[in-house]
Amino acid sequence: MGYFTEIYAKELPHRAKAVYMYLKDRSNKEGQCYPAISTVAKELQLSRRTVERAIDDLVRAGLVTKEQRWRENGGRSSLLFTLKGG
């Protein structure tokens, strides 16, 4: 099954599986990407809150870590996602 063997085996809501696949598709060779939540929601045709819940599901399952990124002026930037599985 390749990349998604672990994600298929876990008992996760379909929203979490969809978001994981989205992040995997956009990640670099280190498994990192930083799309905006609103971009993920728009492209997957999900609500912003559903994407946030899906990311929380993935973090709890140990498949993704998230880290807040910051701008030079101290303002928030997008989150950095690092994929652990697959």
Rosetta blueprint (number, residue, H / E / L):
1 M L
2 G H
3 Y H
4 F H
5 T H
6 E H
7 I H
8 Y H
9 A H
10 K L
11 E L
12 L L
13 P L
14 H H
15 R H
16 A H
17 K H
18 A H
19 V H
20 Y H
21 M H
22 Y H
23 L H
24 K H
25 D H
26 R H
27 S L
28 N L
29 K L
30 E L
31 G L
32 Q E
33 C E
34 Y L
35 P L
36 A L
37 I H
38 S H
39 T H
40 V H
41 A H
42 K H
43 E H
44 L H
45 Q L
46 L L
47 S L
48 R H
49 R H
50 T H
51 V H
52 E H
53 R H
54 A H
55 I H
56 D H
57 D H
58 L H
59 V H
60 R H
61 A L
62 G L
63 L L
64 V E
65 T E
66 K E
67 E E
68 Q E
69 R E
70 W E
71 R L
72 E L
73 N L
74 G L
75 G L
76 R E
77 S E
78 S E
79 L E
80 L E
81 F E
82 T E
83 L E
84 K L
85 G L
86 G L
